[in-house]
Amino acid sequence: MQTPWNQNGLNLKTWIARELASLVSLNSIQKARGRASSMVHHLFLSTVTRFPELWSIRRDYYTHATHELIEIWKLLRRDGGGDLIAFACPPDEVVALIHHLEVAFPAGGLLLHLARLKYLLGLGEVEIAEIMDLPERSVRRQLALLSKEFLQSH
């Protein structure tokens, strides 16, 4: 089996960036504001529909996809088009939230990924646990700690 990114001579992260940028461009052409979670889910589900054996990469996929969507948003924002991506948090909080996540978790790690999935994509605990291949109880505990710390410093 040759993955969609290998077919194009890319790695997973580069392929995700290209495909998400394409989805955002479609929104731009249609003058529509795309929900971040819908774009990320759409790309993953359309890929695993064609390549069911890739279901097991969902953790890597979602980790890279949320990062890449933030990078696309930053470029759009610089050029005045940041409103093409609708994150789960209120639009007036996106800049501060992304900045806070980058400052709080400069080295990345599990908490950053959980925070992005929760606060930027708006996913629930069960869905995050499934994606990250973690027990629901662990995700619930990590998100509770994260919420407490996050709300105090945000």
C-alpha positions, -999 to +999 in steps of 0.1 A: +000+000+000+012+034-009-001+062+013-015+094-003+015+114+009+040+088-005+021+088-038+029+125-040+065+122-027+056+139+006+058+131+043+026+130+064+031+164+079+037+181+046+008+163+030-016+174+058-004+210+054-010+209+017-044+193+019-057+216+047-045+246+028-065+234-002-096+231+020-091+266+034-086+279-002-120+263-012-136+282+017-119+314+004-133+309-031-168+301-017-165+331+007-173+307+036-159+304+070-148+268+076-150+252+110-116+239+120-129+206+134-149+200+102-119+205+080-097+183+101-123+155+104-131+157+067-096+152+056-090+123+079-123+105+072-120+110+034-085+095+036-094+065+057-124+058+035-100+052+007-072+037+029-089+020+059-056+006+070-045+042+079-071+044+108-043+036+132-024+069+124-052+091+138-031+102+168-003+114+145-027+128+120-047+149+145-015+161+162-001+173+129-034+186+116-041+209+145-006+223+144-008+228+106-042+245+108-028+269+133+001+277+110-023+282+081-044+305+103-014+325+113-005+331+076-040+340+068-043+363+097-011+381+086-027+386+052-061+396+066-079+363+061-077+347+095-115+347+096-116+318+070-110+293+099-135+291+127-120+276+158-142+263+187-134+292+209-150+327+203-132+345+174-121+374+197-102+348+219-083+329+192-052+351+192-048+350+229-056+313+232-030+303+205-004+325+221-011+312+255-008+276+243+025+283+226+039+300+257+026+274+281+038+244+261+068+255+241+082+220+238+049+205+227+038+173+244+006+156+254-010+185+272-005+208+242-022+182+219-051+177+244-055+215+247-056+220+210-082+193+205-103+206+234-101+244+230-094+249+193-113+220+177-139+217+205-137+179+208-151+161+238-133+138+262-145+106+246-135+117+211-101+129+223-095+097+242-103+077+210-081+099+188-052+099+212-056+062+221-058+070+258-082+058+285-111+082+289-104+085+326-068+097+318-081+122+293-107+135+318-081+139+345-056+156+322-083+180+309-094+188+344-059+198+354-054+216+322-087+235+326-078+245+361-043+258+351-056+272+319-084+292+334-061+306+361-035+319+337-056+327+306 
